[in-house]
Amino acid sequence: MTKIIGLTGPTGAGKTTVSQLLEKYGCYVIDCDKIAHEITTYHVDCLKALCYAFGNDILNDQGFLNRPLLAQRAFSDKEQTQKLNQVTHPYIIEEIQRLIQQYKKYAKVIVLDAPLLFEAGLQYDCDKTVSVLAPLQIRMDRIINRDGISQEQARLRICAQPDDRFYISQSDIILDGTQTEQVLSNQITTLLEEIW
């Protein structure tokens, strides 16, 4: 029987490293960020709903999403971020559920790599939930280097997400995203042995 691990954590904490390690161990990873990107690129109904919520000018002349402009509006405060999630989550969750059913035919372990695992209610599909956390300044530096954004933009993204206490209270397992790959690898081996 297929087991499902929910993997989450705030931006810049090191979730991608953990996700890649799980994939190395033969887990099938569903990258929910990638799905969100595809939905907000090609899904006409989702784009229409985003225009209604955030203004028609979030689409450029070719009809593609102006992501920096949407991010500026959607991450301006928690209410706007919530509005973004309310619009996009139903479309994203539908695609995630489709992929889970597809992978269940041959996967022993499926990983839902989902920044908004708890906010989207996806934890109810999981056998175990794992959050990756890291100190604020490390996250800030990582986001600035990774995305090429200003300190203020990075701060807005961080403020739009829950704090560490939220993840600690919701998760079965907490991993430290500042650990070496070897330490994380050992912890993942233990986790997989537990759920198998």
ZINORUR-V682995 format. One record per helix or strand of 3 or more residues. SS is the DSSP state (H for helix, E for strand). FROM is the first residue (numbers start at 0). LEN is the number of residues. If there is no record, write none. Layout:
ss;from;len
SS;FROM;LEN
SS;FROM;LEN
//
This chain:
ss;from;len
E;2;6
H;14;10
E;27;4
H;31;11
H;43;11
H;55;3
H;66;8
H;77;26
E;108;5
H;121;4
E;127;6
H;135;12
H;150;9
H;163;7
E;172;4
H;180;15
//
